[in-house]
Amino acid sequence: MDTYNVIGCRFKHYKGGLYKVIGEAIHTETEEKLVTYEDLDGILRARPKDMFFGTVVVDGKEIKRFTKIN
């Protein structure tokens, strides 16, 4: 998924947290693409893009780590 298409969109983490995507950053040493996002308290976070848009296994079922809600 293209990060730039979801800037400003809200996502729900599979554990329940709500977040807003701020943008994309590039790791200065590895050049890995990171998604930058903030929680409802305004705390900024970054996660590798592949991980942000990836899946996790919960109770034997593969689900999205983050689900777009708007």
Residue frames as a rotation matrix with the C-alpha (Angstrom) as fourth column:
MET 1
0.582 0.813 0.000 0.00
0.813 -0.582 0.000 0.00
0.000 0.000 -1.000 0.00
ASP 2
-0.216 -0.620 0.754 1.21
0.565 -0.709 -0.422 3.51
0.797 0.335 0.504 -0.77
THR 3
-0.405 -0.007 -0.914 1.67
0.890 -0.234 -0.392 5.46
-0.211 -0.972 0.101 2.46
TYR 4
-0.984 -0.062 -0.167 0.99
0.034 -0.986 0.165 8.78
-0.175 0.157 0.972 0.74
ASN 5
-0.517 0.855 -0.036 -2.56
-0.035 0.021 0.999 7.66
0.855 0.518 0.019 -0.10
VAL 6
0.263 0.640 -0.722 -3.38
0.693 0.395 0.602 7.25
0.671 -0.659 -0.340 3.60
ILE 7
-0.834 -0.548 -0.061 -1.83
0.454 -0.619 -0.640 10.37
0.313 -0.562 0.766 5.13
GLY 8
-0.726 0.562 0.396 -4.38
-0.652 -0.746 -0.137 11.82
0.218 -0.358 0.908 7.52
CYS 9
0.147 0.797 -0.585 -6.39
-0.403 0.589 0.700 8.59
0.903 0.133 0.408 7.64
ARG 10
-0.011 -0.046 0.999 -7.19
-0.994 0.112 -0.006 6.86
-0.111 -0.993 -0.047 10.90
PHE 11
-0.147 -0.130 -0.980 -6.36
-0.350 0.934 -0.072 3.24
0.925 0.332 -0.183 11.61
LYS 12
0.654 0.331 0.680 -7.32
-0.756 0.243 0.608 0.83
0.036 -0.912 0.410 14.36
HIS 13
-0.514 -0.854 -0.085 -4.58
-0.811 0.516 -0.277 -1.43
0.281 -0.073 -0.957 15.71
TYR 14
-0.143 0.489 -0.860 -5.61
-0.113 0.855 0.506 -5.05
0.983 0.170 -0.067 16.13
LYS 15
-0.621 -0.101 -0.778 -5.23
0.717 0.328 -0.615 -4.60
0.317 -0.939 -0.132 19.91
GLY 16
0.239 0.924 -0.300 -7.66
0.970 -0.238 0.038 -1.66
-0.036 -0.300 -0.953 19.83
GLY 17
-0.247 -0.392 -0.886 -5.64
0.444 -0.859 0.256 1.56
-0.861 -0.330 0.386 19.73
LEU 18
0.763 0.502 0.408 -6.58
0.612 -0.355 -0.707 4.34
-0.210 0.789 -0.578 17.31
TYR 19
-0.194 -0.928 -0.319 -3.94
0.489 -0.373 0.789 6.15
-0.850 -0.003 0.526 15.26
LYS 20
0.892 0.376 -0.252 -3.63
-0.003 -0.551 -0.834 8.76
-0.453 0.745 -0.490 12.52
VAL 21
0.279 -0.808 0.519 -1.00
0.937 0.347 0.036 8.35
-0.210 0.476 0.854 9.79
ILE 22
0.495 -0.234 -0.837 1.24
0.021 -0.960 0.280 11.41
-0.869 -0.157 -0.470 9.53
GLY 23
0.622 -0.324 -0.712 3.52
-0.782 -0.291 -0.551 10.37
-0.029 0.900 -0.435 6.69
GLU 24
0.899 -0.432 -0.076 6.50
0.406 0.884 -0.231 8.30
0.167 0.177 0.970 5.68
ALA 25
0.620 -0.784 0.019 10.10
-0.703 -0.544 0.458 8.59
-0.349 -0.297 -0.889 6.82
ILE 26
0.685 -0.520 -0.511 13.31
-0.072 0.650 -0.757 6.97
0.725 0.555 0.408 5.65
HIS 27
0.877 -0.449 -0.172 15.65
0.318 0.272 0.908 5.42
-0.361 -0.851 0.382 8.20
THR 28
0.745 -0.577 -0.334 18.92
-0.635 -0.767 -0.091 7.35
-0.204 0.280 -0.938 7.93
GLU 29
-0.242 -0.931 0.275 21.21
-0.765 0.357 0.535 4.32
-0.596 -0.081 -0.799 8.03
THR 30
-0.550 0.059 0.833 19.24
0.238 0.967 0.089 1.47
-0.800 0.247 -0.546 6.48
GLU 31
-0.865 0.305 -0.399 17.00
-0.501 -0.575 0.646 3.55
-0.033 0.759 0.650 4.18
GLU 32
-0.731 0.677 -0.080 14.09
0.680 0.733 -0.006 1.39
0.055 -0.059 -0.997 5.33
LYS 33
-0.510 0.655 0.557 10.71
-0.165 -0.710 0.684 3.06
0.844 0.257 0.470 4.78
LEU 34
-0.852 0.242 -0.465 8.85
0.516 0.226 -0.826 3.84
-0.095 -0.944 -0.317 8.01
VAL 35
0.025 0.900 0.435 5.25
0.509 -0.386 0.769 4.88
0.860 0.203 -0.468 8.55
THR 36
-0.969 -0.247 -0.014 4.92
0.149 -0.537 -0.830 7.76
0.197 -0.807 0.557 11.01
TYR 37
-0.048 0.999 -0.009 1.70
0.318 0.024 0.948 7.98
0.947 0.043 -0.319 12.97
GLU 38
-0.813 -0.187 0.551 0.28
-0.400 -0.509 -0.762 9.43
0.423 -0.840 0.339 16.17
ASP 39
-0.590 0.631 -0.504 -2.03
0.762 0.641 -0.090 8.20
0.266 -0.437 -0.859 18.87
LEU 40
0.374 0.882 0.287 -4.97
0.681 -0.471 0.561 10.09
0.629 -0.014 -0.777 20.37
ASP 41
0.687 -0.211 -0.695 -2.63
0.554 -0.468 0.689 11.73
-0.471 -0.858 -0.205 22.91
GLY 42
0.933 -0.306 -0.188 -0.46
-0.357 -0.735 -0.577 13.15
0.039 0.605 -0.795 20.10
ILE 43
0.222 -0.886 0.407 2.47
-0.370 0.310 0.876 10.81
-0.902 -0.345 -0.259 20.76
LEU 44
0.467 -0.142 -0.873 4.36
-0.882 -0.008 -0.471 10.25
0.060 0.990 -0.129 17.51
ARG 45
0.301 -0.326 0.896 5.41
-0.182 0.903 0.389 6.75
-0.936 -0.280 0.213 16.55
ALA 46
0.082 -0.299 -0.951 7.20
-0.997 -0.015 -0.081 5.07
0.010 0.954 -0.299 13.65
ARG 47
0.267 0.039 0.963 7.02
-0.197 0.980 0.015 1.51
-0.943 -0.194 0.269 12.42
PRO 48
-0.835 -0.548 0.044 8.54
-0.096 0.223 0.970 -0.20
-0.541 0.806 -0.239 9.38
LYS 49
-0.359 0.720 -0.594 6.13
-0.923 -0.368 0.112 0.20
-0.138 0.588 0.797 6.46
ASP 50
-0.473 0.143 -0.869 6.01
-0.360 0.869 0.339 -3.55
0.804 0.473 -0.360 5.78
MET 51
-0.873 0.134 -0.468 5.11
0.465 0.514 -0.721 -4.19
0.144 -0.848 -0.511 9.41
PHE 52
-0.738 0.623 -0.259 2.50
-0.377 -0.699 -0.607 -1.39
-0.560 -0.350 0.751 9.58
PHE 53
-0.040 0.739 -0.673 0.65
-0.999 -0.051 0.003 -2.72
-0.032 0.672 0.740 6.53
GLY 54
-0.723 -0.347 -0.598 1.39
-0.416 0.909 -0.024 -6.36
0.552 0.232 -0.801 7.39
THR 55
0.412 0.879 -0.241 -0.52
-0.407 0.414 0.815 -9.04
0.815 -0.238 0.528 9.23
VAL 56
-0.610 -0.471 0.637 -0.37
-0.789 0.290 -0.542 -10.83
0.071 -0.833 -0.549 12.56
VAL 57
-0.364 0.489 -0.793 -1.72
0.051 0.860 0.508 -14.21
0.930 0.144 -0.338 13.64
VAL 58
-0.637 0.292 0.714 -4.30
-0.770 -0.287 -0.570 -14.06
0.039 -0.912 0.407 16.44
ASP 59
-0.026 0.614 0.789 -5.96
-0.555 0.648 -0.522 -17.24
-0.831 -0.451 0.324 17.69
GLY 60
-0.337 -0.251 0.907 -4.70
0.415 0.825 0.383 -19.05
-0.845 0.506 -0.174 14.59
LYS 61
0.585 0.605 0.540 -6.21
0.773 -0.216 -0.596 -16.47
-0.244 0.767 -0.594 12.21
GLU 62
-0.579 -0.800 0.155 -4.18
0.801 -0.523 0.292 -14.06
-0.153 0.293 0.944 10.07
ILE 63
0.628 0.775 -0.071 -5.47
0.762 -0.631 -0.142 -10.47
-0.154 0.035 -0.987 10.38
LYS 64
0.279 -0.494 0.823 -4.22
0.373 -0.734 -0.568 -7.00
0.885 0.465 -0.021 9.47
ARG 65
-0.509 -0.535 -0.674 -2.06
0.847 -0.170 -0.504 -5.31
0.155 -0.828 0.539 12.10
PHE 66
-0.714 0.318 -0.623 -3.80
-0.038 -0.907 -0.419 -1.98
-0.699 -0.276 0.660 11.34
THR 67
-0.282 0.719 0.635 -7.23
0.953 0.287 0.098 -1.58
-0.112 0.632 -0.767 9.70
LYS 68
-0.962 -0.028 0.270 -8.15
0.107 -0.953 0.282 1.67
0.249 0.301 0.921 7.99
ILE 69
-0.388 0.865 -0.319 -11.31
0.821 0.166 -0.547 3.16
-0.420 -0.473 -0.774 9.51
ASN 70
0.651 0.644 -0.402 -11.64
0.295 -0.702 -0.648 6.30
-0.699 0.304 -0.647 7.37
